[in-house]
């Protein structure tokens, strides 16, 4: 385990500097006002960096709580207690360098993050497969996975197309998308001729984690994410999670930090229209108010971003390229469902805190919140029950949240038989469609942080970056990049931005083959 990190560093598997930061005074030297539309990870990352440099920042968030898809809100249960409910479990991987940098503003030691032991994949067809305790850095982590995984036995792998597998090891930010973005992830997996068990337990579970079906997801995105999470970082597949609910662990402290730097947060304020003139930007909100700023960061999910442009004809007319991009980008990925159950007893003690699920019709993951977060643990201790959250990352459209929840609970009972004997005391279920779609062929038209309109920047987990990033880390990184562009125009120092090894372990070999 200890050998893998120095070996990985020898081949360039270490944090890489994307932007070094600095470059000017630590504070802006003239008044600058910025509007940030969206109070999730991307928006708050931008706002925190700007406010620390004395930019006057106003964050406008449509919901009554911060966080976006990492948001949390209180729910009153029938027993009279209040429990905080979230949009779903999120893994804080250790190569989330930029997101962790933002979190350290409120918690310098990241004491609120606790390791989540193990990462089993559950299946009705095969024994569970464990992803914990691998060496953290490549190439030893890949070698250990090949030696340990029952899904990757040598006799079964002899029929695998090794040439077709080469793109997984040769990620390049330009070539990978040029060659594979028009192919689906399913077609790439078909070409590998993997044993069915390996495909189901390793790759399909992995692709679902990005809220897309592999038959509707770009193969280039699958390769990029495989590189980001497994083959390009020295931190491994291990991850952490907060031991408090997200509101208490993240959003209250970050909001307090922002406000200490004179930033303002306005929740329950949905942006309905943008306007731009010689005096800067105006954002009109649903409560009839108008906010003004020199520059604006739109940190919205794809459908909300497209809707805001559709209701802002003056801005849309001035940005024809972005308007064209949003016609595709604004269509989200498939719906995802989250159902949290308060049960009258506990599951078996051997069950992991977090488990992925392979090839169930609906269920993709299970989280035992009463073994993860303090408020759920207190409820379970007092009642003798448990708090179990079920997640479908890419589910059937047009099905009610409650029905999806019951489907997932029934599927879990097939994997964990003891669930059948546990009565439901409370359930909160919801289904939403806000995650980005990574459809084949869409990369070239995906919007980036900088737009064609001066002073208008985008941030979010679907926004294009020129370096490896994904999910929460991409949201934070694009938020910081947007802030940096604004700081440069004001002559102030920028925030450092880091990523992982920029290219795959065998990227040079692939380049030679294409010459």
C-alpha positions as CSV (number, residue, x, y, z in Angstrom):
1,X,0.0,0.0,0.0
2,X,2.8,2.5,1.0
3,X,4.8,1.6,-2.1
4,X,2.1,2.6,-4.6
5,X,2.3,6.4,-3.9
6,X,6.0,6.9,-4.5
7,X,5.8,4.6,-7.5
8,X,2.9,6.6,-8.8
9,X,4.7,9.9,-8.3
10,X,7.6,8.5,-10.4
11,X,5.2,8.2,-13.4
12,X,3.5,11.5,-12.8
13,X,0.5,10.4,-10.7
14,X,0.2,13.3,-8.4
15,X,-1.7,16.6,-8.1
16,X,-1.0,18.8,-11.0
17,X,-1.3,22.6,-11.0
18,X,-3.9,23.8,-13.5
19,X,-3.7,27.5,-12.4
20,X,-1.0,28.5,-10.0
21,X,-2.9,31.4,-8.4
22,X,-1.4,34.7,-7.3
23,X,-0.5,37.3,-9.9
24,X,-1.6,40.4,-8.2
25,X,-2.6,42.0,-4.9
26,X,-4.5,39.8,-2.4
27,X,-7.5,42.1,-2.6
28,X,-9.2,44.0,-5.4
29,X,-8.1,47.7,-5.5
30,X,-11.4,49.1,-6.9
31,X,-15.1,48.4,-6.2
32,X,-16.3,45.2,-8.0
33,X,-19.8,43.8,-7.7
34,X,-20.6,40.3,-8.8
35,X,-23.9,38.4,-8.9
36,X,-23.8,34.6,-8.5
37,X,-26.9,32.9,-9.6
38,X,-27.1,29.5,-7.9
39,X,-26.1,28.5,-4.4
40,X,-24.8,25.0,-5.0
41,X,-21.2,23.9,-5.0
42,X,-20.2,25.8,-8.1
43,X,-21.9,29.1,-7.1
44,X,-20.7,29.0,-3.5
45,X,-17.1,28.1,-4.6
46,X,-17.1,31.2,-6.9
47,X,-18.6,33.4,-4.2
48,X,-16.2,32.4,-1.5
49,X,-13.1,33.0,-3.6
50,X,-14.4,36.4,-4.8
51,X,-15.6,37.6,-1.3
52,X,-12.2,36.7,0.2
53,X,-10.7,39.2,-2.2
54,X,-13.1,42.0,-1.2
55,X,-15.4,41.6,-4.2
56,X,-18.9,42.5,-3.3
57,X,-20.8,39.2,-4.0
58,X,-24.5,38.5,-3.9
59,X,-25.6,34.9,-4.2
60,X,-29.2,34.3,-5.5
61,X,-30.5,30.8,-4.8
62,X,-34.0,29.7,-5.9
63,X,-34.5,27.2,-3.1
64,X,-34.9,28.1,0.5
65,X,-31.7,26.2,1.3
66,X,-28.2,26.2,-0.2
67,X,-26.5,23.3,-1.8
68,X,-28.2,22.4,-5.1
69,X,-28.0,18.6,-5.5
70,X,-25.9,18.6,-2.3
71,X,-28.7,20.5,-0.5
72,X,-30.4,19.5,2.8
73,X,-33.6,20.5,4.4
74,X,-35.6,19.6,7.6
75,X,-38.5,17.2,7.6
76,X,-40.9,16.7,10.5
77,X,-41.6,13.0,11.2
78,X,-44.8,11.7,12.6
79,X,-43.1,10.9,15.9
80,X,-42.5,14.7,16.4
81,X,-38.8,14.6,15.7
82,X,-37.1,16.6,12.9
83,X,-34.7,14.9,10.6
84,X,-32.6,16.6,7.9
85,X,-33.2,15.1,4.4
86,X,-30.8,15.4,1.5
87,X,-30.8,14.9,-2.3
88,X,-28.8,11.7,-1.9
89,X,-25.5,10.4,-0.7
90,X,-22.3,11.9,-2.1
91,X,-18.8,10.5,-1.8
92,X,-16.1,13.0,-1.1
93,X,-13.2,11.4,-3.0
94,X,-9.7,12.5,-1.9
95,X,-8.7,13.8,-5.4
96,X,-11.4,16.5,-5.0
97,X,-8.6,18.9,-4.4
98,X,-10.5,22.1,-5.3
99,X,-13.7,21.2,-3.5
100,X,-11.8,20.3,-0.4
101,X,-9.9,23.6,-0.6
102,X,-13.3,25.4,-0.5
103,X,-14.5,23.2,2.4
104,X,-11.3,24.1,4.4
105,X,-12.5,27.7,4.6
106,X,-15.0,26.6,7.2
107,X,-13.2,23.5,8.5
108,X,-9.4,23.8,8.0
109,X,-8.7,20.2,9.2
110,X,-11.7,18.8,7.4
111,X,-12.6,17.2,10.7
112,X,-16.2,16.8,9.6
113,X,-15.2,14.2,6.9
114,X,-14.8,10.6,8.1
115,X,-13.5,7.7,6.0
116,X,-16.2,5.3,4.6
117,X,-14.8,1.8,5.0
118,X,-15.2,-0.4,2.0
119,X,-17.2,-0.1,-1.2
120,X,-19.0,-3.4,-2.0
121,X,-20.9,-4.0,-5.2
122,X,-24.0,-6.1,-4.6
123,X,-25.6,-8.5,-7.1
124,X,-28.2,-11.2,-7.1
125,X,-26.2,-13.2,-9.7
126,X,-22.7,-13.1,-8.1
127,X,-21.1,-12.6,-4.7
128,X,-20.5,-9.1,-3.6
129,X,-17.3,-7.5,-4.8
130,X,-15.2,-5.2,-2.6
131,X,-13.5,-2.1,-3.8
132,X,-11.9,-1.1,-0.5
133,X,-8.3,-1.5,0.6
134,X,-6.7,-1.2,-2.8
135,X,-3.4,0.5,-3.1
136,X,-4.1,4.2,-3.6
137,X,-2.1,4.9,-6.8
138,X,-1.7,3.3,-10.2
139,X,-0.3,1.2,-11.6
140,X,-0.4,-1.0,-8.4
141,X,-4.1,-0.3,-7.7
142,X,-5.0,-1.7,-11.2
143,X,-2.7,-4.7,-10.7
144,X,-4.2,-5.4,-7.3
145,X,-7.7,-5.1,-8.7
146,X,-6.8,-7.6,-11.5
147,X,-5.3,-10.0,-9.0
148,X,-8.1,-9.7,-6.4
149,X,-11.3,-9.3,-8.4
150,X,-13.3,-12.5,-9.0
151,X,-14.7,-10.8,-12.0
152,X,-11.4,-10.6,-13.7
153,X,-10.1,-14.1,-13.7
154,X,-7.4,-14.8,-16.4
155,X,-9.3,-17.7,-18.1
156,X,-12.3,-15.5,-18.6
157,X,-10.3,-12.5,-19.8
158,X,-8.6,-14.4,-22.6
159,X,-11.4,-13.5,-25.0
160,X,-11.2,-9.8,-24.1
161,X,-10.1,-7.5,-26.9
162,X,-7.0,-5.8,-25.5
163,X,-6.7,-3.3,-28.3
164,X,-10.3,-2.1,-27.6
165,X,-9.3,-1.7,-24.0
166,X,-6.4,0.6,-24.8
167,X,-8.4,3.8,-24.7
168,X,-9.0,3.2,-21.0
169,X,-5.3,3.6,-20.4
170,X,-4.6,6.3,-22.9
171,X,-6.8,9.2,-21.9
172,X,-5.9,12.4,-23.6
173,X,-8.2,15.5,-23.2
174,X,-8.2,16.2,-26.9
175,X,-7.7,12.8,-28.6
176,X,-10.1,10.9,-26.5
177,X,-13.0,13.2,-27.3
178,X,-12.0,13.4,-30.9
179,X,-12.0,9.6,-31.3
180,X,-14.7,8.4,-28.9
181,X,-17.2,11.1,-28.2
182,X,-19.5,9.9,-31.1
183,X,-19.5,6.4,-29.6
184,X,-21.7,5.3,-26.7
185,X,-20.3,3.9,-23.5
186,X,-22.3,0.7,-24.2
187,X,-20.6,0.3,-27.6
188,X,-17.2,0.7,-26.1
189,X,-18.0,-1.9,-23.4
190,X,-19.3,-4.2,-26.1
191,X,-16.1,-3.9,-28.0
192,X,-14.0,-5.0,-25.0
193,X,-15.7,-8.4,-25.0
194,X,-15.5,-8.5,-21.3
195,X,-16.9,-11.4,-19.3
196,X,-20.5,-10.5,-18.3
197,X,-19.7,-10.5,-14.6
198,X,-16.8,-8.0,-15.0
199,X,-18.9,-5.7,-17.2
200,X,-21.8,-5.8,-14.7
201,X,-19.9,-5.5,-11.5
202,X,-17.2,-3.1,-12.6
203,X,-18.1,-0.9,-15.6
204,X,-21.9,-0.7,-15.6
205,X,-22.0,0.2,-11.9
206,X,-19.3,2.8,-12.5
207,X,-21.1,4.4,-15.5
208,X,-24.4,4.7,-13.7
209,X,-22.7,6.7,-11.0
210,X,-22.7,9.7,-13.4
211,X,-26.5,9.8,-13.7
212,X,-26.5,8.5,-17.3
213,X,-27.3,5.1,-19.0
214,X,-24.2,3.7,-20.7
215,X,-26.3,3.3,-23.9
216,X,-26.9,7.1,-23.9
217,X,-23.5,8.2,-22.5
218,X,-20.5,9.2,-24.5
219,X,-17.7,6.6,-24.5
220,X,-15.2,9.5,-24.1
221,X,-16.9,10.5,-20.9
222,X,-16.6,7.0,-19.5
223,X,-12.9,6.9,-20.4
224,X,-12.3,10.4,-18.8
225,X,-14.1,9.4,-15.6
226,X,-12.3,6.0,-15.5
227,X,-9.0,8.0,-15.7
228,X,-10.2,10.6,-13.1
229,X,-11.3,8.1,-10.5
230,X,-9.0,5.1,-10.9
231,X,-5.9,5.6,-13.2
232,X,-4.9,9.2,-12.9
233,X,-4.9,10.0,-9.2
234,X,-2.7,9.0,-6.3
235,X,-5.5,9.0,-3.7
236,X,-7.3,5.8,-4.7
237,X,-11.0,4.9,-4.8
238,X,-11.3,5.5,-1.0
239,X,-13.6,8.3,-0.1
240,X,-15.0,10.2,2.9
241,X,-18.4,11.6,3.9
242,X,-19.6,14.1,6.5
243,X,-20.6,12.8,9.9
244,X,-23.3,15.6,10.1
245,X,-26.0,16.4,7.6
246,X,-24.9,18.6,4.7
247,X,-26.6,21.7,6.0
248,X,-24.8,21.5,9.4
249,X,-21.5,20.2,8.0
250,X,-21.2,22.3,4.9
251,X,-23.7,25.0,4.1
252,X,-24.2,26.8,7.4
253,X,-20.4,27.1,7.9
254,X,-19.7,28.2,4.3
255,X,-22.5,30.7,4.4
256,X,-21.1,32.1,7.6
257,X,-17.6,32.3,6.1
258,X,-19.0,34.2,3.1
259,X,-20.9,36.6,5.2
260,X,-17.9,37.3,7.4
261,X,-16.3,38.5,4.2
262,X,-19.3,40.8,3.4
263,X,-20.9,38.5,0.9
264,X,-24.7,38.2,0.8
265,X,-26.8,35.2,0.3
266,X,-30.5,35.5,-0.8
267,X,-32.4,32.2,-0.7
268,X,-35.9,31.7,-2.1
269,X,-35.0,34.0,-4.9
270,X,-35.4,32.5,-8.4
271,X,-33.7,34.3,-11.3
272,X,-36.3,34.8,-14.0
273,X,-34.5,37.1,-16.5
274,X,-31.1,38.5,-17.4
275,X,-30.4,41.9,-18.9
276,X,-27.1,43.4,-20.0
277,X,-26.3,47.0,-20.9
278,X,-23.4,49.4,-20.7
279,X,-23.8,49.6,-16.9
280,X,-23.3,45.9,-16.4
281,X,-25.7,43.1,-15.6
282,X,-29.2,42.9,-14.1
283,X,-30.8,39.8,-12.7
284,X,-34.6,40.0,-12.2
285,X,-36.1,37.6,-9.7
286,X,-39.5,36.0,-9.2
287,X,-40.3,38.2,-6.2
288,X,-40.1,41.4,-8.4
289,X,-36.6,42.5,-7.3
290,X,-33.7,43.5,-9.6
291,X,-30.1,42.9,-8.6
292,X,-27.2,44.6,-10.4
293,X,-23.6,43.7,-10.8
294,X,-20.6,44.3,-12.9
295,X,-20.3,40.7,-13.8
296,X,-22.4,37.6,-13.3
297,X,-21.7,33.9,-12.7
298,X,-24.5,31.5,-13.7
299,X,-24.1,28.4,-11.6
300,X,-27.3,26.6,-12.5
301,X,-28.2,23.1,-13.5
302,X,-28.7,22.6,-17.2
303,X,-32.5,22.9,-17.4
304,X,-32.5,26.0,-15.2
305,X,-29.7,27.6,-17.2
306,X,-31.6,27.0,-20.5
307,X,-34.8,28.3,-19.1
308,X,-33.2,31.5,-17.8
309,X,-31.8,32.2,-21.3
310,X,-35.1,31.4,-22.9
311,X,-36.7,34.1,-20.8
312,X,-33.9,36.6,-21.5
313,X,-34.3,37.4,-25.3
314,X,-31.9,40.4,-25.2
315,X,-29.1,38.3,-23.8
316,X,-29.9,35.3,-26.0
317,X,-29.8,37.4,-29.1
318,X,-26.4,38.8,-28.1
319,X,-25.0,35.3,-27.5
320,X,-26.1,33.1,-30.5
321,X,-23.3,30.5,-30.0
322,X,-24.2,30.0,-26.3
323,X,-27.9,29.9,-27.1
324,X,-27.3,27.2,-29.7
325,X,-25.3,25.2,-27.2
326,X,-28.0,25.4,-24.5
327,X,-30.5,23.9,-26.9
328,X,-28.7,20.6,-26.3
329,X,-27.0,21.2,-23.0
330,X,-30.3,22.3,-21.4
331,X,-31.8,18.8,-21.8
332,X,-30.8,16.9,-18.6
333,X,-29.9,13.3,-18.2
334,X,-32.5,10.7,-17.1
335,X,-34.4,11.1,-13.9
336,X,-32.8,10.1,-10.7
337,X,-34.7,9.0,-7.6
338,X,-33.9,9.1,-3.8
339,X,-36.0,7.4,-1.2
340,X,-35.1,7.6,2.5
341,X,-36.7,5.1,4.8
342,X,-37.0,5.2,8.6
343,X,-37.5,1.5,9.5
344,X,-38.5,-0.1,12.8
345,X,-35.4,-2.3,13.1
346,X,-31.8,-2.6,11.7
347,X,-30.3,-4.4,8.9
348,X,-27.5,-7.0,9.6
349,X,-24.5,-5.6,11.3
350,X,-22.2,-6.8,8.5
351,X,-23.8,-4.5,6.0
352,X,-21.6,-1.7,4.6
353,X,-22.4,1.9,5.2
354,X,-22.5,2.4,1.4
355,X,-23.0,-0.2,-1.3
356,X,-23.3,-0.1,-5.0
357,X,-25.8,-2.4,-6.7
358,X,-25.5,-4.2,-10.0
359,X,-28.2,-4.9,-12.5
360,X,-31.3,-4.3,-10.4
361,X,-34.0,-2.7,-12.5
362,X,-34.1,0.4,-10.4
363,X,-31.8,0.3,-7.4
364,X,-28.2,1.6,-7.8
365,X,-27.0,2.2,-4.3
366,X,-27.8,1.8,-0.6
367,X,-26.6,4.1,2.2
368,X,-27.1,3.4,5.9
369,X,-27.4,6.9,7.3
370,X,-27.8,5.7,10.9
371,X,-24.2,4.4,10.6
372,X,-23.0,7.5,8.9
373,X,-24.5,10.8,10.2
374,X,-25.0,11.9,13.8
375,X,-28.7,13.0,13.5
376,X,-29.8,9.7,11.9
377,X,-27.7,7.7,14.4
378,X,-29.4,9.5,17.3
379,X,-32.8,8.7,15.9
380,X,-31.9,5.0,15.4
381,X,-30.5,4.8,18.9
382,X,-33.6,6.3,20.5
383,X,-36.1,4.2,18.5
384,X,-34.2,0.9,17.8
385,X,-34.7,1.5,14.1
386,X,-32.6,2.4,11.1
387,X,-32.3,5.1,8.4
388,X,-31.8,3.6,5.0
389,X,-31.5,5.6,1.8
390,X,-32.0,4.1,-1.7
391,X,-30.8,5.8,-4.9
392,X,-31.6,5.2,-8.6
393,X,-29.1,7.1,-10.6
394,X,-30.8,6.8,-14.0
395,X,-34.4,5.5,-13.7
396,X,-37.5,5.1,-15.8
397,X,-39.2,8.4,-16.6
398,X,-42.8,9.1,-15.8
399,X,-42.9,7.0,-12.6
400,X,-43.9,8.6,-9.3
401,X,-41.3,8.9,-6.6
402,X,-43.2,6.8,-4.1
403,X,-43.5,3.9,-6.6
404,X,-39.8,4.1,-7.4
405,X,-39.0,4.0,-3.7
406,X,-41.1,0.9,-3.2
407,X,-39.5,-0.7,-6.2
408,X,-36.0,0.0,-4.8
409,X,-37.0,-1.3,-1.4
410,X,-38.3,-4.6,-2.9
411,X,-35.1,-5.0,-4.9
412,X,-33.0,-4.4,-1.7
413,X,-35.0,-7.2,0.0
414,X,-33.8,-9.6,-2.7
415,X,-30.2,-8.7,-1.8
416,X,-30.7,-8.3,2.0
417,X,-33.5,-10.7,3.0
418,X,-33.7,-9.1,6.5
419,X,-35.2,-6.0,5.0
420,X,-38.5,-7.9,4.4
421,X,-39.2,-8.1,8.1
422,X,-38.6,-4.4,8.8
423,X,-41.7,-2.2,8.9
424,X,-41.6,1.3,7.4
425,X,-42.2,4.1,10.0
426,X,-41.5,7.0,7.6
427,X,-40.5,7.5,4.0
428,X,-39.5,10.6,2.0
429,X,-39.1,10.0,-1.7
430,X,-38.5,12.3,-4.6
431,X,-37.5,12.1,-8.3
432,X,-35.8,14.8,-10.2
433,X,-34.1,15.4,-13.6
434,X,-31.4,18.0,-13.1
435,X,-28.1,16.2,-13.8
436,X,-26.2,16.9,-17.0
437,X,-26.5,14.6,-19.9
438,X,-23.3,13.4,-21.4
439,X,-24.7,12.3,-24.7
440,X,-22.6,11.0,-27.6
441,X,-21.3,13.8,-29.9
442,X,-22.2,16.6,-27.5
443,X,-18.8,17.5,-26.1
444,X,-17.8,19.9,-28.9
445,X,-20.8,22.0,-28.2
446,X,-20.7,21.8,-24.4
447,X,-20.4,25.3,-22.9
448,X,-17.3,26.3,-21.0
449,X,-16.7,28.7,-18.2
450,X,-16.0,31.7,-20.5
451,X,-18.9,32.8,-22.7
452,X,-19.0,35.2,-25.7
453,X,-20.6,37.9,-23.6
454,X,-18.2,40.0,-21.5
455,X,-18.7,39.5,-17.9
456,X,-20.9,36.4,-18.1
457,X,-19.4,33.2,-16.8
458,X,-20.8,29.6,-16.3
459,X,-20.0,27.1,-13.6
460,X,-21.4,23.6,-12.7
461,X,-20.7,19.9,-13.0
462,X,-21.7,19.8,-16.6
463,X,-19.5,22.7,-17.8
464,X,-16.6,21.9,-19.9
465,X,-13.0,21.9,-18.5
466,X,-9.7,21.3,-20.2
467,X,-8.4,19.1,-17.4
468,X,-9.8,15.9,-15.7
469,X,-12.7,16.6,-13.3
470,X,-16.1,15.2,-12.5
471,X,-19.2,15.6,-10.4
472,X,-18.6,17.7,-7.2
473,X,-15.0,18.4,-8.1
474,X,-16.0,19.8,-11.5
475,X,-18.6,22.0,-9.9
476,X,-16.1,23.5,-7.5
477,X,-13.3,23.8,-10.1
478,X,-15.5,25.7,-12.6
479,X,-16.7,28.0,-9.9
480,X,-13.2,28.8,-8.9
481,X,-12.2,29.3,-12.6
482,X,-15.1,31.7,-13.1
483,X,-14.0,33.7,-10.0
484,X,-10.4,33.8,-11.3
485,X,-11.5,35.3,-14.6
486,X,-13.3,38.1,-12.7
487,X,-10.3,38.6,-10.4
488,X,-7.9,39.0,-13.3
489,X,-10.0,41.7,-14.9
490,X,-9.8,43.5,-11.5
491,X,-6.1,43.0,-11.2
492,X,-6.3,40.8,-8.1
493,X,-4.6,37.6,-7.2
494,X,-6.3,34.4,-8.3
495,X,-7.0,31.1,-6.5
496,X,-4.8,28.0,-7.3
497,X,-6.6,25.3,-9.2
498,X,-5.4,21.7,-9.1
499,X,-6.2,18.5,-10.9
500,X,-4.8,15.0,-11.4
501,X,-2.4,13.6,-13.9
502,X,-3.6,15.2,-17.2
503,X,-3.1,12.2,-19.5
504,X,-3.4,8.4,-19.2
505,X,-0.6,6.1,-18.2
506,X,-0.1,4.9,-21.8
507,X,-1.2,8.1,-23.6
508,X,2.2,8.4,-25.3
509,X,1.8,4.9,-26.8
510,X,-1.6,5.8,-28.3
511,X,-0.1,9.0,-29.8
512,X,2.6,7.0,-31.5
513,X,0.1,4.6,-33.0
514,X,-1.9,7.4,-34.6
515,X,1.1,8.9,-36.4
